[in-house]
């Protein structure tokens, strides 16, 4: 089995981007290596996986951030979807209707700092894949 070690999200606003995910998902900060040559925050998202938020001058997200374009999908407990939706909206995320229906629950949203597009999938779906 292969798992992601980490994903890297470039941004011009490291602290705001990292704080959004920590506050919305409950991810935790992890110590970035001392030799990282730019502003950065490492986030522990569970199961040994991380998201690295790094400063890139003049960064702009792709215009292809969408359900059938580039997006990041994560598993999340279905029973916490209502609270997660509330936290996302309170922090400026835009919930986006799905374009294709599926037999399991999921949430699409656009992250408010950079415009990254995320899919949140019922974690019970992981065992059905």
N, CA and C atoms as a LAMMPS dump frame, in Angstrom:
ITEM: TIMESTEP
0
ITEM: NUMBER OF ATOMS
387
ITEM: BOX BOUNDS ff ff ff
-5.0000000000000000e+02 5.0000000000000000e+02
-5.0000000000000000e+02 5.0000000000000000e+02
-5.0000000000000000e+02 5.0000000000000000e+02
ITEM: ATOMS id mol type element x y z
1 1 1 N 0.847 -1.178 0
2 1 2 C 0 0 0
3 1 3 C 0.888 1.235 0
4 2 1 N 0.456 2.253 -0.727
5 2 2 C 1.182 3.515 -0.806
6 2 3 C 0.336 4.61 -0.193
7 3 1 N 0.932 5.429 0.653
8 3 2 C 0.278 6.601 1.217
9 3 3 C 1.096 7.82 0.851
10 4 1 N 0.448 8.97 0.851
11 4 2 C 1.188 10.202 0.681
12 4 3 C 2.011 10.44 1.937
13 5 1 N 3.226 10.923 1.763
14 5 2 C 4.021 11.384 2.897
15 5 3 C 3.581 12.807 3.229
16 6 1 N 3.508 13.633 2.183
17 6 2 C 3.018 15 2.359
18 6 3 C 2.608 15.592 1.02
19 7 1 N 1.812 16.645 1.108
20 7 2 C 1.489 17.509 -0.024
21 7 3 C 2.027 18.884 0.325
22 8 1 N 2.481 19.613 -0.66
23 8 2 C 2.976 20.96 -0.426
24 8 3 C 2.014 21.961 -1.047
25 9 1 N 1.575 22.92 -0.224
26 9 2 C 0.698 23.982 -0.702
27 9 3 C 1.469 25.294 -0.675
28 10 1 N 1.809 25.839 -1.828
29 10 2 C 2.458 27.143 -1.862
30 10 3 C 1.447 28.252 -1.577
31 11 1 N 1.923 29.354 -1.04
32 11 2 C 1.06 30.484 -0.701
33 11 3 C 1.913 31.721 -0.464
34 12 1 N 1.286 32.869 -0.525
35 12 2 C 1.956 34.107 -0.109
36 12 3 C 1.586 34.44 1.337
37 13 1 N 0.683 33.641 1.943
38 13 2 C 0.2 33.901 3.305
39 13 3 C 0.264 32.613 4.131
40 14 1 N 1.446 32.244 4.556
41 14 2 C 1.672 30.977 5.256
42 14 3 C 0.849 30.886 6.539
43 15 1 N 0.942 31.871 7.405
44 15 2 C 0.261 31.8 8.699
45 15 3 C -1.253 31.703 8.531
46 16 1 N -1.828 32.515 7.665
47 16 2 C -3.286 32.487 7.444
48 16 3 C -3.741 31.158 6.848
49 17 1 N -2.983 30.648 5.887
50 17 2 C -3.338 29.385 5.249
51 17 3 C -3.297 28.252 6.265
52 18 1 N -2.207 28.149 7.004
53 18 2 C -2.065 27.078 7.993
54 18 3 C -3.144 27.195 9.07
55 19 1 N -3.392 28.402 9.553
56 19 2 C -4.396 28.603 10.608
57 19 3 C -5.783 28.181 10.138
58 20 1 N -6.126 28.436 8.879
59 20 2 C -7.425 28.018 8.359
60 20 3 C -7.608 26.512 8.548
61 21 1 N -6.611 25.722 8.15
62 21 2 C -6.729 24.268 8.237
63 21 3 C -6.718 23.769 9.677
64 22 1 N -5.9 24.367 10.512
65 22 2 C -5.851 23.99 11.928
66 22 3 C -7.207 24.257 12.581
67 23 1 N -7.78 25.425 12.312
68 23 2 C -9.054 25.798 12.928
69 23 3 C -10.235 25.015 12.347
70 24 1 N -10.233 24.769 11.05
71 24 2 C -11.369 24.089 10.419
72 24 3 C -11.339 22.579 10.645
73 25 1 N -10.175 21.962 10.477
74 25 2 C -10.072 20.506 10.541
75 25 3 C -9.516 19.977 11.852
76 26 1 N -8.88 20.84 12.636
77 26 2 C -8.239 20.36 13.857
78 26 3 C -6.883 19.741 13.603
79 27 1 N -6.331 19.963 12.407
80 27 2 C -4.976 19.473 12.15
81 27 3 C -4.03 20.184 13.092
82 28 1 N -2.88 19.611 13.328
83 28 2 C -1.944 20.204 14.282
84 28 3 C -0.665 20.642 13.589
85 29 1 N -0.032 21.644 14.204
86 29 2 C 1.256 22.096 13.704
87 29 3 C 2.317 21.059 14.047
88 30 1 N 3.242 20.882 13.136
89 30 2 C 4.374 19.994 13.336
90 30 3 C 5.633 20.811 13.087
91 31 1 N 6.712 20.446 13.692
92 31 2 C 7.957 21.213 13.558
93 31 3 C 8.536 21.06 12.149
94 32 1 N 8.671 22.172 11.444
95 32 2 C 9.339 22.151 10.139
96 32 3 C 10.846 22.068 10.386
97 33 1 N 11.586 21.412 9.52
98 33 2 C 13.041 21.341 9.691
99 33 3 C 13.67 22.734 9.718
100 34 1 N 14.719 22.871 10.478
101 34 2 C 15.394 24.163 10.632
102 34 3 C 16.014 24.649 9.33
103 35 1 N 16.274 23.752 8.396
104 35 2 C 16.952 24.152 7.155
105 35 3 C 15.991 24.497 6.011
106 36 1 N 14.708 24.657 6.299
107 36 2 C 13.767 25.095 5.261
108 36 3 C 14.084 26.563 4.966
109 37 1 N 14.389 26.912 3.708
110 37 2 C 14.907 28.251 3.394
111 37 3 C 13.86 29.352 3.211
112 38 1 N 12.604 29.082 3.557
113 38 2 C 11.574 30.109 3.437
114 38 3 C 10.596 29.939 4.579
115 39 1 N 9.688 30.907 4.738
116 39 2 C 8.646 30.769 5.742
117 39 3 C 7.822 29.525 5.416
118 40 1 N 7.544 28.713 6.425
119 40 2 C 6.808 27.466 6.193
120 40 3 C 6.155 26.987 7.482
121 41 1 N 5.069 26.254 7.317
122 41 2 C 4.398 25.573 8.425
123 41 3 C 4.125 24.144 7.973
124 42 1 N 4.482 23.185 8.81
125 42 2 C 4.162 21.795 8.553
126 42 3 C 2.899 21.478 9.352
127 43 1 N 1.929 20.814 8.724
128 43 2 C 0.691 20.429 9.397
129 43 3 C 0.562 18.911 9.4
130 44 1 N 0.289 18.351 10.563
131 44 2 C 0.056 16.919 10.691
132 44 3 C -1.428 16.684 10.473
133 45 1 N -1.768 15.916 9.426
134 45 2 C -3.183 15.673 9.126
135 45 3 C -3.617 14.268 9.545
136 46 1 N -2.728 13.521 10.194
137 46 2 C -3.055 12.187 10.676
138 46 3 C -2.523 11.094 9.781
139 47 1 N -2.468 9.89 10.336
140 47 2 C -2.01 8.701 9.611
141 47 3 C -0.611 8.877 9.031
142 48 1 N 0.223 9.666 9.713
143 48 2 C 1.595 9.868 9.267
144 48 3 C 1.728 10.796 8.068
145 49 1 N 0.656 11.477 7.699
146 49 2 C 0.688 12.35 6.531
147 49 3 C 0.701 13.811 6.966
148 50 1 N 1.287 14.643 6.111
149 50 2 C 1.401 16.059 6.406
150 50 3 C 1.025 16.901 5.189
151 51 1 N 0.702 18.158 5.481
152 51 2 C 0.624 19.182 4.445
153 51 3 C 1.667 20.223 4.811
154 52 1 N 2.506 20.555 3.863
155 52 2 C 3.531 21.571 4.049
156 52 3 C 3.05 22.848 3.375
157 53 1 N 2.903 23.894 4.154
158 53 2 C 2.468 25.193 3.64
159 53 3 C 3.731 26.052 3.542
160 54 1 N 4.081 26.453 2.324
161 54 2 C 5.345 27.162 2.119
162 54 3 C 5.14 28.478 1.375
163 55 1 N 5.949 29.438 1.725
164 55 2 C 5.888 30.755 1.089
165 55 3 C 6.523 30.707 -0.293
166 56 1 N 5.776 31.182 -1.277
167 56 2 C 6.275 31.334 -2.644
168 56 3 C 5.861 32.729 -3.104
169 57 1 N 6.832 33.601 -3.382
170 57 2 C 6.482 34.966 -3.798
171 57 3 C 5.617 34.961 -5.054
172 58 1 N 4.641 35.848 -5.103
173 58 2 C 3.775 36.02 -6.27
174 58 3 C 2.97 34.777 -6.642
175 59 1 N 2.796 33.854 -5.704
176 59 2 C 2.071 32.623 -6.012
177 59 3 C 0.602 32.913 -6.315
178 60 1 N 0.049 32.174 -7.268
179 60 2 C -1.382 32.202 -7.572
180 60 3 C -1.821 30.768 -7.845
181 61 1 N -2.989 30.389 -7.34
182 61 2 C -3.485 29.042 -7.602
183 61 3 C -3.866 28.903 -9.074
184 62 1 N -3.981 27.668 -9.486
185 62 2 C -4.365 27.347 -10.851
186 62 3 C -5.813 27.757 -11.107
187 63 1 N -6.119 28.211 -12.311
188 63 2 C -7.52 28.489 -12.645
189 63 3 C -8.33 27.197 -12.812
190 64 1 N -7.67 26.05 -12.687
191 64 2 C -8.316 24.757 -12.875
192 64 3 C -8.627 24.052 -11.56
193 65 1 N -8.708 24.81 -10.454
194 65 2 C -9.075 24.252 -9.154
195 65 3 C -10.582 24.01 -9.153
196 66 1 N -10.997 22.732 -9.246
197 66 2 C -12.421 22.4 -9.282
198 66 3 C -12.593 20.892 -9.145
199 67 1 N -13.842 20.444 -9.111
200 67 2 C -14.124 19.018 -8.946
201 67 3 C -13.468 18.181 -10.034
202 68 1 N -13.543 18.628 -11.271
203 68 2 C -12.934 17.883 -12.369
204 68 3 C -11.7 18.606 -12.893
205 69 1 N -10.953 19.148 -11.978
206 69 2 C -9.668 19.77 -12.232
207 69 3 C -8.775 19.38 -11.073
208 70 1 N -7.854 20.228 -10.725
209 70 2 C -6.976 19.913 -9.601
210 70 3 C -7.723 20.18 -8.303
211 71 1 N -7.725 19.197 -7.43
212 71 2 C -8.265 19.383 -6.088
213 71 3 C -7.608 18.382 -5.146
214 72 1 N -7.784 18.624 -3.865
215 72 2 C -7.212 17.759 -2.84
216 72 3 C -8.377 17.091 -2.123
217 73 1 N -8.337 15.771 -1.998
218 73 2 C -9.402 15.021 -1.342
219 73 3 C -8.872 14.414 -0.051
220 74 1 N -9.657 14.562 1.015
221 74 2 C -9.297 13.999 2.317
222 74 3 C -10.497 13.251 2.883
223 75 1 N -10.228 12.234 3.703
224 75 2 C -11.28 11.528 4.417
225 75 3 C -11.557 12.243 5.731
226 76 1 N -12.833 12.198 6.157
227 76 2 C -13.238 12.869 7.392
228 76 3 C -14.472 12.145 7.939
229 77 1 N -14.635 12.073 9.268
230 77 2 C -15.784 11.352 9.829
231 77 3 C -17.124 11.996 9.459
232 78 1 N -18.012 11.203 8.913
233 78 2 C -19.321 11.688 8.463
234 78 3 C -20.099 12.366 9.591
235 79 1 N -20.033 11.831 10.8
236 79 2 C -20.804 12.415 11.897
237 79 3 C -20.364 13.844 12.216
238 80 1 N -19.171 14.23 11.781
239 80 2 C -18.677 15.592 12.021
240 80 3 C -18.884 16.531 10.831
241 81 1 N -19.517 16.054 9.744
242 81 2 C -19.734 16.913 8.573
243 81 3 C -20.494 18.195 8.905
244 82 1 N -21.601 18.142 9.656
245 82 2 C -22.325 19.393 9.935
246 82 3 C -21.446 20.43 10.658
247 83 1 N -20.701 20.011 11.653
248 83 2 C -19.826 20.934 12.385
249 83 3 C -18.695 21.433 11.491
250 84 1 N -18.165 20.543 10.644
251 84 2 C -17.1 20.955 9.726
252 84 3 C -17.623 22.01 8.76
253 85 1 N -18.801 21.801 8.179
254 85 2 C -19.374 22.786 7.259
255 85 3 C -19.512 24.145 7.936
256 86 1 N -19.956 24.135 9.184
257 86 2 C -20.095 25.382 9.932
258 86 3 C -18.736 26.06 10.12
259 87 1 N -17.735 25.296 10.529
260 87 2 C -16.39 25.87 10.724
261 87 3 C -15.819 26.398 9.406
262 88 1 N -16.04 25.67 8.32
263 88 2 C -15.545 26.126 7.013
264 88 3 C -16.177 27.466 6.655
265 89 1 N -17.505 27.542 6.763
266 89 2 C -18.21 28.79 6.412
267 89 3 C -17.78 29.937 7.321
268 90 1 N -17.656 29.672 8.62
269 90 2 C -17.25 30.72 9.567
270 90 3 C -15.874 31.283 9.238
271 91 1 N -15.049 30.498 8.58
272 91 2 C -13.687 30.923 8.246
273 91 3 C -13.559 31.382 6.801
274 92 1 N -14.689 31.547 6.118
275 92 2 C -14.688 32.13 4.785
276 92 3 C -14.633 31.163 3.625
277 93 1 N -14.658 29.862 3.877
278 93 2 C -14.67 28.898 2.778
279 93 3 C -16.024 28.933 2.086
280 94 1 N -16.021 28.612 0.82
281 94 2 C -17.255 28.545 0.036
282 94 3 C -17.561 27.075 -0.227
283 95 1 N -18.713 26.616 0.254
284 95 2 C -19.158 25.249 -0.026
285 95 3 C -19.668 25.233 -1.464
286 96 1 N -19.223 24.247 -2.238
287 96 2 C -19.543 24.17 -3.67
288 96 3 C -20.353 22.904 -3.931
289 97 1 N -21.483 23.025 -4.624
290 97 2 C -22.278 21.828 -4.936
291 97 3 C -21.493 20.87 -5.835
292 98 1 N -21.711 19.577 -5.612
293 98 2 C -21.033 18.58 -6.451
294 98 3 C -21.632 18.573 -7.85
295 99 1 N -20.81 18.234 -8.837
296 99 2 C -21.266 18.138 -10.219
297 99 3 C -21.743 16.73 -10.553
298 100 1 N -21.283 15.768 -9.78
299 100 2 C -21.603 14.356 -10.028
300 100 3 C -22.017 13.741 -8.705
301 101 1 N -23.195 13.138 -8.677
302 101 2 C -23.633 12.494 -7.439
303 101 3 C -22.97 11.127 -7.305
304 102 1 N -22.74 10.75 -6.053
305 102 2 C -22.097 9.477 -5.723
306 102 3 C -22.869 8.845 -4.564
307 103 1 N -22.677 7.556 -4.303
308 103 2 C -23.443 6.892 -3.239
309 103 3 C -22.847 7.057 -1.833
310 104 1 N -22.085 8.102 -1.607
311 104 2 C -21.537 8.387 -0.283
312 104 3 C -21.501 9.895 -0.111
313 105 1 N -21.369 10.32 1.129
314 105 2 C -21.378 11.756 1.43
315 105 3 C -20.013 12.376 1.181
316 106 1 N -20.055 13.621 0.711
317 106 2 C -18.825 14.39 0.543
318 106 3 C -19.169 15.876 0.528
319 107 1 N -18.159 16.668 0.755
320 107 2 C -18.284 18.127 0.756
321 107 3 C -17.202 18.664 -0.163
322 108 1 N -17.565 19.576 -1.038
323 108 2 C -16.578 20.315 -1.818
324 108 3 C -16.531 21.734 -1.286
325 109 1 N -15.346 22.296 -1.175
326 109 2 C -15.244 23.696 -0.769
327 109 3 C -14.007 24.33 -1.368
328 110 1 N -14.092 25.639 -1.493
329 110 2 C -12.959 26.449 -1.936
330 110 3 C -12.387 27.129 -0.702
331 111 1 N -11.118 26.88 -0.453
332 111 2 C -10.402 27.435 0.695
333 111 3 C -10.246 28.947 0.5
334 112 1 N -10.473 29.754 1.543
335 112 2 C -10.602 31.203 1.369
336 112 3 C -9.32 31.997 1.183
337 113 1 N -8.189 31.477 1.548
338 113 2 C -6.958 32.273 1.482
339 113 3 C -6.356 32.255 0.081
340 114 1 N -6.295 31.074 -0.523
341 114 2 C -5.643 30.909 -1.825
342 114 3 C -6.58 30.462 -2.942
343 115 1 N -7.732 29.914 -2.569
344 115 2 C -8.651 29.385 -3.571
345 115 3 C -8.446 27.918 -3.877
346 116 1 N -7.671 27.209 -3.033
347 116 2 C -7.525 25.77 -3.244
348 116 3 C -8.892 25.096 -3.151
349 117 1 N -9.074 24.053 -3.943
350 117 2 C -10.344 23.324 -3.991
351 117 3 C -10.158 21.984 -3.287
352 118 1 N -11.028 21.696 -2.313
353 118 2 C -10.936 20.477 -1.519
354 118 3 C -12.209 19.66 -1.638
355 119 1 N -12.036 18.351 -1.559
356 119 2 C -13.128 17.401 -1.446
357 119 3 C -12.954 16.68 -0.119
358 120 1 N -13.993 16.674 0.698
359 120 2 C -13.975 15.97 1.97
360 120 3 C -14.917 14.784 1.824
361 121 1 N -14.387 13.579 2.021
362 121 2 C -15.128 12.346 1.764
363 121 3 C -15.409 11.631 3.084
364 122 1 N -16.614 11.102 3.214
365 122 2 C -16.971 10.272 4.358
366 122 3 C -15.898 9.209 4.544
367 123 1 N -15.261 9.19 5.73
368 123 2 C -14.156 8.256 5.93
369 123 3 C -14.59 6.793 5.913
370 124 1 N -15.872 6.497 6.042
371 124 2 C -16.338 5.113 5.893
372 124 3 C -16.154 4.66 4.448
373 125 1 N -16.138 5.604 3.529
374 125 2 C -15.933 5.302 2.096
375 125 3 C -14.574 4.684 1.865
376 126 1 N -13.581 5.036 2.695
377 126 2 C -12.221 4.515 2.552
378 126 3 C -12.2 2.99 2.602
379 127 1 N -13.032 2.413 3.435
380 127 2 C -13.038 0.961 3.561
381 127 3 C -13.832 0.273 2.444
382 128 1 N -14.581 1.058 1.664
383 128 2 C -15.377 0.512 0.563
384 128 3 C -14.667 0.642 -0.784
385 129 1 N -13.56 1.374 -0.811
386 129 2 C -12.876 1.648 -2.082
387 129 3 C -12.296 0.391 -2.7
